[in-house]
Amino acid sequence: MDQTRAWEASLRGISLSQIKQTLGDIAKSGKEYPPTMPVFRAMCLGENNEKEHHEHLRIKAADDEYKENQKKLVLGTKEDQIKIANKHITDMRKSLRK
């Protein structure tokens, strides 16, 4: 099931006014990361979702850490990137002198 259909299924039975209210609440909250589908549904229904919210933040933090570690694996540190760039420049200069 694609994301659009999943969200449509999750929001069945929730009124447009509930969705608008929840979107307004999210915008006012200043949170950097949007809620997951189950958390958004619970917010629309006015359910206490503090536990789900904390779980969502934990997952987001782990995801951010994973992405940062992946960048480091692929790109290396800034110093590594500079060393590699300097080596490529040196190699190009050598090949141009030939």
N, C-alpha and C positions, 0 to 999 in steps of 0.2 A: 504494500500500500504506500503510495507516495505521501509526502508530508501534507500537501493540501487536503487530501481526502482524510488523512488522520486527524487534522485539526477540525475539519468539518464534522467528522464523527464525534469528536470530543466535545464540540460546542453545541451539539443537538440538545434542545430543551432549554437552552440559555437564551434569554432575550437580548435584543440589540442594546437596550438600555443598560443591562447588566455588563455587557461587553464594553460599552463606552465608558461606564463608570470605572471598571477595572483598569482599562487602558489609561484613564485619567489618574487613577491612584498610582499606577506604575510610573507614569511620567513625573508625578509630584514626589515620588519616593527618592528619586535621584540614584537609584540602583544602576550599576553599569551594565549588568547582564540581564537579558530578558528571562522571565520565568519559563520553566518547562511547560509542556502542554498540561500535564496533570496539576501542576501548581496553579497555572492560569485558570483552569476549570474550577479548582477549589476556591480561588479568589473570587471568581464570578459568582459562585454560589454562597459566598460569605462564610465559608468553612474556615476553621482555624487550621492554618497550614504552616505553622511555625516550624514543625519538624521537617516537613518537605522542603521548606525554604532553606533551612540549614544544610540539608542534604544536597540541595541544588548548588549552594555556594561551595560546598566541599568538592563536588564533582567539577565545578567550573575551575576551582583552584588547581585541582589535579590535572585537568585538561590544559590549563595555561602553563603549568610546570612542564608537562610532557612536550608541548609545542616548543617551549624555550629550549629544552634539552635536545630536541630534534634539530633545531637551528644550529646549536653548538656542534652537534655531530656532523652536520652537513657543511657548515661554514667555518667551524673552528672559532677560536677567539679572534678578537680584532688584531692582536699581535700576530697570530698565525696567518691571517689574511694578508697582512702587510709583508710578512716574510715570503709568502708564496708569490705575491705580486712583484716584489723586488727580484725574486729568483727568475720569474718570467721575463722581466725587463732585461736582466743580465743575459739570459739566454738569447733573447732577441738581438741584443747588441752584438753578441758574439757571432750570431749567424749573419748579421749584416756586414761584419768586418771581413768575412770570408770572400 
